[in-house]
Amino acid sequence: MSGGIQQRPAVPPLRRRSLLAGAALLCGLAPMRALQAAERLEPDEEALFMPGTARPTSDGRFEVDIHAWVYEPERRWGLNAAFARYLGLSLNKLSPAARLRFNQRTALFHAESEEGKVFEIDFDGSPARVSSQPSGANGRMDMRIVIDAPKASPSDEWLKFHAVTGPGELLHRFRGQALIVPAEGLSIISDIDDTIKRTQVRDRREMLLNTFARRFEAAPGMAAYYRALAQTPGTRFHYLSASPMQLYPALADFVRDAGFPTGSMHLRESTSWRTLIPGDQDSRTHKLGTIERLLADFPHRRFMLVGDSGESDPEIYGQVARTHPSRIDSIAIRDVTGEDSTSGRYATAFDGIDPARWQILPADRGPSPTQVAR
């Protein structure tokens, strides 16, 4: 996603915490940030976990990345109606299924991020309990911890956990998981929009309709292509997108239902309507930063980069391959712009990279068996 929507943000209702902080400031008390002591989640607050990664350590433990967003759900129907009008939709004329889909995909964009929230984390099959760090002003909590291996062995691919939000609440209310990535093997870093899912990013209105109003449609042949790649033992998938974190539930359902191998998910920070579509530089920074972290976290693994020609994936991946020539096994670009491998764009993007290490995948059908073999 790139570009920008200029839309006036709705004014959120005043929160009790904001009123208390304002009153304290008027009385000459401590600054607002000092008032924000860490506290447990309230019954009307929730935590959303994105699947990160878990690395087995040499002493038999796991180093785990945990990524959560803490928020309070809200519903601003007027904003939903305004967004629908922007897209040329009438919510009243949509079928019940289409209206439900639109409301579900926009729901988390109404949520209010919660700062200074903490909880404990229990890992399945382990008696250990880990305290989280407080969520930031954007509701995000990102932490890296080392735990003993669960007594009940995890599956080959997933280490599962759940947030403990306080006495008397359901311990399994907010569940998460981390992808167990072996020290060696192949990691496939894959873009989402127009790489595995038809989004039409270059047409803003079509992109928004495909994101919020229509059923997600898998790119032809890509699920079978990924399943073929997944047959090699030790292969792991990492889905990377500049889509905001609020779309994670819908994207996770799509990956599963379309038959793609599951994997870790690396989306952009939770965002507002106003910054729904990132600028080109924001998208590039997010993707480059995530790829560099994965390369650093797994120094003995080989990497394949898969993207599309609709935005800057060829240029980003080419830069990575030149910076880390021994780490990037191959690059695959799904053609959505009608450029063949002899185009000047690819000559520039992949300058200095062995032509045998990159390939162009057709947009209208799945990759051929020979392309899978490469």
N, C-alpha and C positions, 0 to 999 in steps of 0.2 A: 504494500500500500504506500502511495506517495501523494503529495499535493496537500490540500487543506480545505476544510469546510468552514466558512465564516458563519457562525450561528450564535446568537446571543445565548449564553448559558442561563438556565433557570436559576432563580435565587433560592438557595436551599433554606429550609426552615431553621430557625434558631435552635441550637442545641442547648440543653441544660448546662453542659460543661462550659460552653462559650459564654453563657450568661453569668455563671459563677466567676469565670476568669475575668470577664469585663468588670464585674463589680469589684473584684479584688484590685484590679489596676486602678480604678477610680479612687479607691481608698488608700492608694500608695503602698500596696503590698508587693509581694514578689512578682517578677515578670511571669507572663503566662506560661512559658515553657517550664518554669520551676514548679508550677501548680500541677503539671501533668505527671503525676506519679504513676508508676506501672500498676495496672490493675487487671483483674481477670475479665474475661468476656462476660457481658451482660446476656440475659436470655434472648434478647432480640438481635444479637450480633453473631456473625458467622466467620468462619475461616475457610478459605479456598486454597488447597494445595495443588501446585503444579508438579508433575513428576520430574525429579532431578536425577542425579546419578549417585551410585554407591561404589566405592573402590575397595576391593579386598586388600588388606595390608599384609606385610610380610609376617606379622606376628599373629595372624589369624583373625583380626578384627575387621571392621568396616569403617571407612571414612565416608560420611553421608552428607550430601548437600540437601538442605530443606528450604523450599521456597513457598511462602504463604502470603496471602493477602487477607487482612482482617477488615471487615466492613459491616455496615448495618444496611440491610435491604430497605429500599424505599420504592414507592411507586408514584411517578409524576405523569399522570395520564395526559396532561396538556402538552408536555414535551414529546411524548410518543406521537400524539396527533400531529404536532408541528413537523416532526421528522418524517412522518408518513406523507404529509402534504409536500414536503421538499422532494420526496421521491416520486410524487405523482400518484400516490396511493390513497384510497379511501378505506379506512379501517372498517367502516360499516358495510362495505361492499365485498370485503374479503370473505372467503369461506371460513367456517369455524377452524379448520385445520391450519389455514394460512394465517389467520389472526393469532392463533395460539403460537405458531412458529415465530411470528414477528415479535410478539410480547416476550417470549422466552429469550430470544437472542438480544433484545434490547434491555432486558431486566437489570443486568448488572451495571449498566451505564447510569442507572438511577441511584445506585448505592453510594453511601457516604463512607469513605475510608476512615478507619479508627486508629488513632495514635495511642501509643503507650499501653498496648494490650499484651498480656502474657498468658501462656498456658503451659502445661506439661505435655510431653510426648512419650507415649508408650510404643515400643516396637513389638510386633507380633512374635510370640515365642520367646520373649526375653523379659526378665523381671526388672530390667533397668528402666528408670524414668528420667528423662532429660527436661530441664527447664528451658523454655524458649527465651530469647532476648526480646525486649519490648518492640512492638511494631513502630515504624517510623511515621512521619507526618502523612506519607502517602499510603499508610496501612500495610506496607510491605515489611516482611520479616524474612531475611535471608541469613542462614547460618550454616556453618560447616562443623560437624561434630564427629567424634570417633567413638564407636560403641563396640562392646564385645559381640561376637557372633551369637545370634539367637540359639538357644538350646534346641529348639525345634528348627531344623534346617530350613532356610528359605528356599523358594523355588530357584531354578537356575538363573532366572532373569529379574526377579522383583523382591525387594525388601519392603515390607509393608508396615505401616504405623498408623496411629490415630492420636488426635489431640484430646487431652483430658481437660475439660473446661471448668470443672469445679464440682464440689459435692452435690449429689442429688441429680446431676445431669447425666445423660446418656454418654458413656465413655467412648462409644464408637460414632458419635455424631459427625465428626469431621475426620475423614479418612484421607490418607496420602500414601504414596509409594515412591520408591527410588529404584531406578534401573541399575541392576548389578552389572558392571562393565569389567570384564577380565582385563588383566594387565596387557595381554597381547590379543591380536585379532583385528578385524576390520570394523571401523566405525563409519557409518554412512550419515553424513549431515545433509538433510534434505529441507529445501524450502517447501512451503505449502501452497500459497496462492499461485495458480497457473502452472505449478509443477506437479502436484498431485491432485489439486482441486481446481476445477474450472471457475475462475473468478473474474476474468477480464479487467485486470487492474488498470490497463491503459484507458479505459472508458469509465470515468468516475461514477456516473449514474448506474451503469450496468454492474460495476463492482459493488456498489452499495446494495443494489437490489439482490444480487447473488449472495451477498453476505447476510442480509437481514430478512429478506422476504421470500426467497426461493429455496427449494430443496438443494442441498449441496450436491454437486455432480462431480464424480471422480474423473480425472483426466484419463482418456482411453488408454488401456493397457498398462498403466503405471502400477496398479496394485499387483498384477501378475509379475511384472518386472521386479518389484521389491521382494515379493515372496520368493522368486528365483534367487535373488541375491542373498536372502536370509538363510538359504539352505546350508551355507558354509558355517560350520560350528564356530562360535565366538563372535559372530557378526551382531552388531548392535546398531539401532537407528536413533538419530537425534533430530527431531523436527524443529526447524528454526524459522521464525516468521516475525515480521514487524507488526503483525496483528496484535491488538491490545489483549491483556490478560483476561478481560471480561469475556472474550470469545472462547476461552479454553474449554468450558463444558461442551459447547457445540462442536468444536474442532475435535475433541477427544472422541465424541460419539461418531463423528464422520470417519476418523481413522479406523475405528473398530468396525463400524457397519460396512465400510467400503472394502474391507478385507486387507488393509495395509498392516504390516507388522507393527506392533506397538513399540513405543520408544519414549525417551525423555522428551520434554516439550519446553521450548525456549522462546517465549513470547515477550513482547514489549511490556513495559510497566502498565499497570492499570491507568486509565486515562479518562478524560472528560469528553463530552460531545465535541467541544471546541477543538480538541487535539486528536480527534478520532483517526484522522489520516495523517501519518507523520510526513515530515519533509524528507526529501531524498537523502540529505546528510544524516538525519536521525536514523533512518532505516539502515544506511550503510554502517553507521557507528555501532548500532545494535548488533548487526550480523557479524561484523569484523570482531567485535569484542567477545561475542559468544564463541566463535570459532577459535580465537586465540586461547580462551579459557579451556576449551575442550582439548586442544593440542597440548597445553601445559599440564592438564590434569592426567593425561594418558600418554606419557612420552614414548611408550614402546608400541603403541598401536598405529596401524596404517589407516588412512582416511580417504574416503571418496566423497566428493562434493557434488550434489545434484541440485539444479535450479532450472530457471527458464530465462528466455530472452526478453521477457516483457519489461523488466526493470534493469537493475545493475548486477545481477548475479554473475554474468561472465566476467565483468571487470573486477568484482570483489574476489571471485574465486581465482582469477588469474593472479591478482596481487598476492593472495595467500600462497599459491603454488610457487611463485617466485621467491617469497620470503622463506618458505619451508619446503625446498625442493625434494628433500628426502622423506617427507612425511605424507605428501599427497600422492596417492597411487593414481587417481584418475578423477576426471571432471566430466559430468554429463549435463548437457543443457537441452531442455525441451524447447523446441522451436515454436514460438507463438507469434513471430514477427515476419516470417517468410524469408529469413536470411539463411543461405546455405553456408557450409563450412569454409567456403572460399571468400566470404564477404570481408570487406575491409575492417568491419567492427571486430570480428573474431581474430583477424590477424593482429590487431592492436591489443585486444584483451588478453590474448594468449601468447604475446610476443615472448620469445625465449623459452617457451615450453614445448617439449617434444610433442609433435602432432599425434603420436600414438597414445598420449596420455589424456586427450580430450576428444569428445564426440558430441554430435548433435543428434538429438532424438526427435522423431517426427511427432507433430502435435495431434494428428488425426488418427493415429493407431499406436499400438504398443510397440516398444523396441523389439528388434528381431533377436532370435536366439544368439546370433553372433555378437550383438551388442551387449547382451547379458553376460556372455562369456568374457568380454573384455574387462 
